[in-house]
Amino acid sequence: MPVEELVDSRDDRLAGYRDLTDVALRVAFEPANGVYIAESASVIERALNAGHEPFSILMEDKWLPKMTPLITRFPDVPVYVAGTELLQDITGFHVHRGALALMKRPAPVTIESVITDARRLLILEDIVDHTNVGAIIRCAAGLGFDGFLVTPRCADPLYRRSVRVSMGTVFDLPWTQIDPWPDSLNLLRDNGFVVVGVTPHGHNAVDLDAFDAPDRVALVLGTEGDGLTTAALDACDKSVRIPMHNGVDSLNVAAAAAIVCWALRPR
């Protein structure tokens, strides 16, 4: 296991770890270069167990003993260690979760491969907050959903914050982009799915507790501010709403996802 102690934050080998807090930069850099960042020992382990391959691993020197059993599984992967200040200089933030890994981004899969054996799917329309995306993925995984699809304008599920908030469950669920949107919903219908929009507003929505879920369901969740677009709602077969009280109009999209995923979980 090649372990090297770093002395210079400008080391060319660290390009993939620089400026991790610059969202616009990272969103452009990572997919284009076929990489993503896994943060924390538990998330890195989950990525490795899912068959993802690391380019390198970067950690604070004090974490090396704890990480050694994990990283010895990849004896040819370089491991870089650094002190707290140097690590912060490289990444742009205080790395307090043990380690970071620069991972090879898996090749995109087809929609057909995501939906073939699925009974419960989530579709994320234009949800741009990475924390919400990660939380929704964790709900889907924990409540027995089989996969998820994202529209072209949705936040990247493999962005560092999404991965971290999902606790690495993004590696356990098959997913891909659904495009063109919403026309590609016809493919799901052709495969026996009923497409159900989740909305706090009318549109003939049925109260969630009165909804009789069919065998194969694809739930569509909308963006944080406006919810589902009119085009998406029009393309759905049915729509459901969470009954609200005390003048509250709606819930955060991640909270709504948790409730709807639990109510419509596979039985």
C-alpha positions as CSV (number, residue, x, y, z in Angstrom):
1,M,0.0,0.0,0.0
2,P,1.8,3.1,-1.2
3,V,1.3,5.8,1.5
4,E,2.8,9.2,0.9
5,E,2.9,12.1,3.3
6,L,2.0,15.4,1.6
7,V,4.0,18.6,2.0
8,D,2.6,20.8,-0.8
9,S,-1.0,21.5,-1.5
10,R,-0.1,22.4,-5.0
11,D,1.0,18.8,-5.8
12,D,-0.4,18.0,-9.3
13,R,-1.6,14.6,-8.0
14,L,-4.2,16.4,-5.8
15,A,-6.1,18.2,-8.6
16,G,-9.1,16.0,-8.1
17,Y,-9.4,17.1,-4.5
18,R,-9.1,20.8,-4.8
19,D,-11.8,23.4,-4.2
20,L,-14.4,20.8,-3.1
21,T,-16.7,23.6,-1.8
22,D,-17.0,25.3,-5.2
23,V,-20.2,23.7,-6.3
24,A,-20.3,25.2,-9.8
25,L,-16.7,24.1,-10.4
26,R,-17.2,20.6,-9.1
27,V,-20.4,20.0,-10.9
28,A,-18.6,20.8,-14.1
29,F,-15.4,19.0,-13.3
30,E,-16.5,15.7,-11.9
31,P,-18.8,14.3,-14.6
32,A,-16.5,15.6,-17.4
33,N,-13.5,13.8,-15.8
34,G,-15.4,10.6,-14.9
35,V,-14.9,11.0,-11.1
36,Y,-16.7,11.7,-7.9
37,I,-15.7,12.2,-4.3
38,A,-16.6,9.8,-1.5
39,E,-16.3,11.3,1.9
40,S,-15.9,9.4,5.2
41,A,-14.7,5.9,5.9
42,S,-18.2,4.4,5.9
43,V,-19.1,6.0,2.5
44,I,-15.8,4.9,1.0
45,E,-16.4,1.4,2.2
46,R,-19.9,1.4,0.8
47,A,-18.6,2.6,-2.6
48,L,-15.9,-0.1,-2.6
49,N,-18.4,-2.8,-1.6
50,A,-20.6,-1.7,-4.5
51,G,-17.7,-2.4,-6.9
52,H,-16.6,1.2,-7.5
53,E,-12.9,1.7,-8.0
54,P,-10.7,4.4,-6.4
55,F,-8.1,6.5,-8.1
56,S,-6.6,7.6,-4.8
57,I,-7.4,8.2,-1.2
58,L,-6.7,11.3,0.9
59,M,-6.9,11.6,4.7
60,E,-5.7,13.3,7.7
61,D,-2.6,11.3,9.1
62,K,-4.3,10.4,12.3
63,W,-6.9,8.3,10.4
64,L,-4.4,6.0,8.7
65,P,-4.6,3.2,11.3
66,K,-8.4,3.1,11.2
67,M,-8.5,3.1,7.4
68,T,-5.7,0.6,6.9
69,P,-7.9,-2.6,6.9
70,L,-10.0,-1.0,4.2
71,I,-7.4,0.4,1.9
72,T,-5.2,-2.7,1.9
73,R,-7.9,-4.2,-0.3
74,F,-6.4,-2.0,-3.0
75,P,-2.7,-2.3,-2.7
76,D,-1.9,-0.3,-5.9
77,V,-4.1,2.7,-5.1
78,P,-2.0,5.6,-3.8
79,V,-2.9,6.9,-0.3
80,Y,-2.0,10.5,0.6
81,V,-1.9,11.7,4.2
82,A,-1.6,15.3,5.4
83,G,-2.0,17.4,8.5
84,T,-5.2,19.2,9.3
85,E,-4.2,22.6,7.9
86,L,-2.7,21.2,4.7
87,L,-5.8,19.1,4.1
88,Q,-8.0,22.1,4.6
89,D,-5.8,24.1,2.2
90,I,-6.2,21.4,-0.5
91,T,-10.0,20.8,-0.2
92,G,-11.3,24.2,1.0
93,F,-13.0,22.9,4.1
94,H,-12.2,21.2,7.4
95,V,-12.2,17.4,6.7
96,H,-13.6,15.9,9.9
97,R,-15.0,12.7,8.6
98,G,-11.8,10.8,8.3
99,A,-11.0,10.5,4.6
100,L,-11.8,11.3,1.1
101,A,-11.5,9.1,-2.0
102,L,-11.3,10.2,-5.6
103,M,-13.5,7.5,-7.2
104,K,-14.1,6.4,-10.8
105,R,-17.6,7.4,-11.8
106,P,-19.5,4.3,-13.0
107,A,-20.7,4.2,-16.6
108,P,-24.3,5.4,-17.0
109,V,-26.9,2.6,-17.3
110,T,-30.0,2.4,-19.4
111,I,-33.5,3.2,-18.2
112,E,-34.5,-0.3,-19.2
113,S,-31.9,-1.8,-16.8
114,V,-33.3,0.3,-13.9
115,I,-36.9,-0.5,-14.4
116,T,-36.9,-4.1,-15.6
117,D,-37.2,-5.8,-12.2
118,A,-38.4,-2.9,-10.2
119,R,-41.8,-2.4,-8.5
120,R,-41.2,0.9,-6.8
121,L,-39.3,3.8,-8.4
122,L,-38.7,7.5,-7.6
123,I,-38.3,10.1,-10.3
124,L,-36.7,13.4,-9.3
125,E,-37.7,16.4,-11.4
126,D,-35.3,19.3,-11.3
127,I,-34.5,18.9,-7.6
128,V,-31.4,21.1,-7.4
129,D,-30.4,21.0,-3.8
130,H,-27.8,18.2,-3.3
131,T,-28.8,17.7,0.3
132,N,-32.4,17.0,-0.7
133,V,-31.3,14.6,-3.4
134,G,-29.1,12.7,-0.9
135,A,-31.9,12.6,1.7
136,I,-34.4,11.4,-0.9
137,I,-32.1,8.6,-2.0
138,R,-31.6,7.5,1.5
139,C,-35.4,7.3,2.0
140,A,-35.8,5.3,-1.2
141,A,-33.2,2.8,-0.2
142,G,-34.3,2.5,3.4
143,L,-37.9,2.0,2.5
144,G,-37.5,-0.7,-0.1
145,F,-37.6,1.2,-3.4
146,D,-35.8,-0.4,-6.2
147,G,-34.2,2.5,-8.0
148,F,-34.6,6.1,-9.1
149,L,-34.4,8.4,-12.2
150,V,-33.4,12.0,-12.5
151,T,-34.3,14.6,-15.0
152,P,-31.5,16.4,-16.9
153,R,-31.7,19.5,-14.6
154,C,-31.6,17.6,-11.4
155,A,-28.6,17.8,-9.1
156,D,-26.0,15.2,-9.5
157,P,-26.6,12.2,-7.2
158,L,-22.9,11.5,-7.1
159,Y,-21.9,15.0,-6.0
160,R,-20.0,14.8,-2.6
161,R,-22.8,16.3,-0.5
162,S,-25.5,14.1,-2.1
163,V,-23.4,11.0,-1.5
164,R,-22.7,11.9,2.1
165,V,-26.3,12.7,3.0
166,S,-27.4,9.5,1.3
167,M,-24.9,7.7,3.6
168,G,-23.6,6.0,0.5
169,T,-27.0,4.3,-0.3
170,V,-26.8,6.0,-3.8
171,F,-24.3,3.1,-4.6
172,D,-26.9,0.5,-3.7
173,L,-29.8,1.7,-6.0
174,P,-29.7,1.6,-9.8
175,W,-30.3,5.0,-11.3
176,T,-29.9,7.0,-14.5
177,Q,-31.1,10.1,-16.2
178,I,-34.5,10.1,-17.8
179,D,-34.4,12.1,-21.0
180,P,-36.3,13.5,-22.9
181,W,-38.5,14.7,-20.1
182,P,-41.4,14.0,-19.6
183,D,-41.9,12.1,-22.8
184,S,-39.8,9.2,-21.6
185,L,-42.5,8.4,-19.0
186,N,-44.2,6.5,-21.8
187,L,-41.4,3.9,-21.5
188,L,-42.4,3.3,-17.9
189,R,-46.1,3.0,-18.8
190,D,-45.2,0.5,-21.5
191,N,-43.5,-1.6,-18.8
192,G,-46.5,-1.6,-16.6
193,F,-45.8,1.3,-14.3
194,V,-48.4,3.7,-13.1
195,V,-46.8,7.2,-12.9
196,V,-47.9,9.1,-9.9
197,G,-47.1,12.7,-9.2
198,V,-46.7,13.9,-5.6
199,T,-48.1,17.4,-5.3
200,P,-49.5,19.7,-2.6
201,H,-51.9,21.4,-5.0
202,G,-55.2,20.2,-6.5
203,H,-54.8,18.7,-10.0
204,N,-57.3,16.0,-8.9
205,A,-54.8,14.7,-6.4
206,V,-56.0,11.9,-4.1
207,D,-55.1,12.0,-0.4
208,L,-52.2,9.7,0.2
209,D,-54.0,7.6,2.8
210,A,-56.8,6.9,0.3
211,F,-54.6,5.9,-2.6
212,D,-54.7,2.3,-3.6
213,A,-51.2,1.6,-4.9
214,P,-50.9,-0.6,-8.0
215,D,-48.2,-3.3,-8.3
216,R,-45.7,-1.1,-10.1
217,V,-45.5,2.6,-9.2
218,A,-43.2,5.4,-10.3
219,L,-43.5,8.4,-7.9
220,V,-42.5,11.8,-9.4
221,L,-41.2,14.5,-7.0
222,G,-40.8,18.1,-8.0
223,T,-38.4,20.8,-7.4
224,E,-38.1,22.6,-4.0
225,G,-39.9,25.8,-4.8
226,D,-42.7,25.2,-7.4
227,G,-43.1,21.5,-7.1
228,L,-43.9,19.5,-10.3
229,T,-44.1,21.3,-13.5
230,T,-47.4,21.5,-15.4
231,A,-45.9,19.3,-18.1
232,A,-44.9,16.7,-15.6
233,L,-48.3,16.7,-13.8
234,D,-50.0,16.4,-17.2
235,A,-47.9,13.4,-18.0
236,C,-48.6,11.6,-14.8
237,D,-51.4,9.0,-14.7
238,K,-52.5,9.9,-11.2
239,S,-51.4,12.4,-8.5
240,V,-51.4,12.1,-4.7
241,R,-51.1,14.7,-1.9
242,I,-50.1,14.6,1.7
243,P,-53.0,16.0,3.8
244,M,-51.8,19.1,5.6
245,H,-53.1,21.0,8.6
246,N,-52.7,24.3,10.6
247,G,-52.3,26.4,7.5
248,V,-49.1,24.5,6.3
249,D,-49.1,24.4,2.6
250,S,-46.5,21.7,2.0
251,L,-43.4,19.9,3.3
252,N,-39.8,20.0,2.3
253,V,-39.4,17.7,-0.7
254,A,-37.1,15.3,1.3
255,A,-39.7,15.0,4.1
256,A,-42.5,14.5,1.6
257,A,-40.4,11.7,0.0
258,A,-40.0,9.9,3.3
259,I,-43.7,10.0,4.0
260,V,-44.8,8.9,0.5
261,C,-42.1,6.2,0.2
262,W,-43.3,4.7,3.6
263,A,-46.9,4.9,2.6
264,L,-46.4,3.2,-0.8
265,R,-43.5,0.9,0.2
266,P,-43.7,-2.6,-1.4
267,R,-45.7,-5.1,0.7
